[in-house]
Amino acid sequence: MARELACRKCRAITIGKVCSICKSSDLTRDWSGIILIVQPENSQVAKTLEITQKGKYALKVT
């Protein structure tokens, strides 16, 4: 099973070598916490974290 990676730019979680949200290849295995954003336009959490697209995100990326 592939290990999930988090993007250092937008914190999106992916299993590929390129972030599906911002297309960055700056990914890391060093992340913690997961948040699922389903409706970013109606989510106060998404607004606070500056997330504009639905998906799976890491809360902390180092």
C-alpha positions as CSV (number, residue, x, y, z in Angstrom):
1,M,0.0,0.0,0.0
2,A,1.3,3.4,-0.9
3,R,2.1,5.8,1.9
4,E,0.2,9.1,1.9
5,L,2.2,12.3,1.4
6,A,1.2,15.9,2.3
7,C,1.9,18.9,0.1
8,R,4.1,21.5,1.8
9,K,2.3,24.3,-0.2
10,C,-1.4,23.6,0.3
11,R,-1.4,20.7,2.8
12,A,-3.4,18.4,0.5
13,I,-2.9,14.7,1.1
14,T,-2.0,12.6,-1.9
15,I,-0.5,9.2,-2.8
16,G,1.0,10.4,-6.0
17,K,4.3,12.2,-6.7
18,V,2.5,15.5,-7.6
19,C,-0.2,17.3,-5.5
20,S,-3.6,17.0,-7.2
21,I,-4.7,20.5,-5.8
22,C,-1.8,22.8,-6.6
23,K,0.4,20.6,-8.8
24,S,3.4,21.0,-6.6
25,S,6.0,18.2,-6.2
26,D,7.1,19.5,-2.8
27,L,5.7,16.6,-0.8
28,T,6.6,15.2,2.6
29,R,5.8,12.1,4.8
30,D,6.2,14.3,7.9
31,W,2.6,15.4,8.6
32,S,-0.1,14.9,11.2
33,G,-3.9,15.3,11.6
34,I,-6.5,14.9,8.9
35,I,-9.4,17.2,7.9
36,L,-11.9,16.4,5.2
37,I,-13.4,19.4,3.4
38,V,-16.6,18.6,1.5
39,Q,-18.1,22.0,1.0
40,P,-15.3,24.6,1.2
41,E,-17.6,27.5,0.2
42,N,-19.8,26.8,3.3
43,S,-17.1,25.8,5.8
44,Q,-15.7,28.2,8.4
45,V,-12.9,25.7,9.0
46,A,-12.0,25.8,5.3
47,K,-12.0,29.6,5.3
48,T,-9.8,29.7,8.4
49,L,-7.3,27.3,6.8
50,E,-7.6,29.1,3.5
51,I,-8.8,25.9,1.7
52,T,-10.8,26.6,-1.5
53,Q,-11.2,23.1,-2.9
54,K,-12.7,20.0,-1.5
55,G,-10.4,17.1,-0.4
56,K,-8.3,15.6,2.3
57,Y,-5.8,17.9,4.0
58,A,-3.2,17.6,6.7
59,L,-3.5,19.9,9.7
60,K,0.3,20.1,10.3
61,V,3.0,19.7,7.7
62,T,6.7,20.0,8.5
